[in-house]
Amino acid sequence: MSEALLLRLSMLLYLVGTASGGLSLVQPRDSTRRVTAVALAAAFVLQAAAIVVRSLEVGTIAVGTLAEQGALFACLLVGVYVLAQLRYRLAVLGAVVGPIGFIGALVALVAHGGAQDVPPFLRSPWLPVHVTLAFLGNAAFALACIVSLVYLWQERQLKAHHVGTLARRLPPLETLDNVNFKFLGWGFILLTLSIVSGVLWAELSSGRLWSWEPRTTWTSVIWVIYAVLLHGRLTVGWGGRRAATLTIVGFGVLFVSFIGVNVLTPGRHAVSYG
Amino acid sequence: MTDGARVRRLHPGDEESRVELWVFGLNHRTAPVELRERLAFRDDEIATALARVLEATPLDEAVLLSTCNRVELVAASAPDADVVEPVTQFFARERGVPAATIASHAYVHRGKPAVQHLFRVASSLDSMMVGEPQILGQLKEQFRLAADGAAASRVLRRCFERSFTVAKRVRSETGVAGKAVSLSSAAVELARRIFDDLGDKTAMLIGAGKMSELAARHFVSNGIASVIVTNRSFDRAVELARGFGGTPVPFERYPQYLALADVVLGSVATSGYILGPTQLHDVLRARRRKPMFFIDLGVPRNFDPAINDLQSVYLYNIDDLAHVADDHRAEREREAVRGEEIVREEAERFWRWISRRDVTPTIVALRGKLDGIRRAELDRAIAALRKLEPDERRALEAMTQAIVNKILHQPLSVLKQLAVQDEAEAAEVAELVHRLFALEAEAGGRARDADDGDEDA
């Protein structure tokens, strides 16, 4: 199947998943939950297949343009969500995750191609490993951020003694808090592994473990933010509102720096491969 | 004169399967409690009362429904029976209330509206508190009393069983019963918004007020793991704790246990707040800031409102709970509109079924149709043959009549037999006959919209 067809099919399934996720906000039923889960899982598989097709075309993992990076990020985000909702009842988040996947697939479809040839020094088996780990970590942090936003909104309602219909459909605060922690933990492990893989790759290819450039600098900042957050959580029991706020701040820094570094600065990590 | 009317006179026995449904009663909207309580029947009175009502009135079947909000007689009779007056008299005699008083507060539903009323009652749409779950249980129980005493048989059994199904449908497809409307259940509902699982949570009861006891009971029946009870009088705490399988602690020492509590219910008689932000500070630290849900049921209030501003602390007082319950009530009423639609649709279906169940109109219509064809063809033949002797004409007439009768004999006896043995199947077969012969029921248009009239066969 062609990449475009795979993307179109996955967009269709994303729409289905979004609609039934939205419906489960209005009328929670087991059937809508199941439809959401299956549609998003299938959409994920198709979009991932499209990325594989594209990657085979390029010769290495397809992250040559901002559009491709966005698509990979959205796809992995859905993938992590699909795995997570096997454990936790997060069907209502399908209404948020679905559109993200949809936009990812749409961007890949519309902004197709346009990548320059991958420079030889990046043509390495390390590239897909390093990039996939980094993006998986980002996806987990993004989900933690979404969960935290839901948490803050619901917490405000409970504090204000006004619990609307929508709040009743959402998972309880404690569940959101637990899930947030799980996403943060996985995100942190993946981020750490991606840094390790980057360091190893640099050491093996150029003999330099670490070079301070915009991406590596920002990544260390982000690593520290999440490390502090997790540490606070494990030792002093930071949770609830504070953890949610910090999670959102952390992801905000991550997101802005990711786009900023890609667009503004040259270098190995920039879109244009410098 | 139609053929149908003549045939009906020829087969008077068919009349017996026709039926009228009635609801005769009064409820919280039409009658004051003083009257309702005088007319109410205890469960152990129902069987004999039913026997007497069937004796004293032309009713064939009856179920007596008596709760604190309603006294209703759901009944079936022959179609032309006059039942309103005898039933009013029956209640008047039975309960020593003037018949005129009863008549001025009672409502009578007949036919399809009676079915619809019963379905509304079963679905808790007619209840004082829309969506309350008890009514269906009461209905089932009192139907059983009637069925055991053989006061409810063919028609009412169908009708009630259907009403149970309809009630289930309304419950699952609308939100009429969805949200908590009592203060205690609103509290449990809020706890579910905060906590993942009540199964590993602890509630602490400070003070032994009636309201907080009720709320605590609600938490226990919703699976909270344990209850700690404290009270100024320790004996009362011990007694209450025994009721929940909980742990009593002395009032002076309860702050030590506060860190164990996820839900705290307060209803102590006090002149000032018993808990404020300062006391809670250490408790929260000890709990590593796991959420705490405070429910203040005391008047004057037990907990300083400022604790609601602490992180992971949620404080609701009695008014807050009442607001939540009010919101829910308003939503239930919105959902009730959808429930009414379901009830209307189901009553319509049931009514079609009950009309079709009676095979007489089908038989009449089928005979009429074939007789019409016979006549038309006979007239044409006679006209074509022109000069016929009167006895030849009679012979032709007799022959065609015999043909029609012989053709009809088998199918009609099957229909009649079915009507006695299996009403649901009879209704289906009657429906099929209507379609095969393009019959219109003489009641007018019943057949046309009866595509899904096969009810729950």
Interface residues (C-beta under 8 A of the other chain):
Chain A: Q154 L158 K159 H161 H162 V163 T165 A167 R168 P172 L173 E174 T175 N178 V236 G237 W238 G239 G240 R241 R242
Chain B: K179 E189 L190 R192 R193 I194 F195 D196 D197 R287 R288 R289 K290 P291 N308 Q311 S312 Y314 Y316 D320 H323 V324 D327 E331
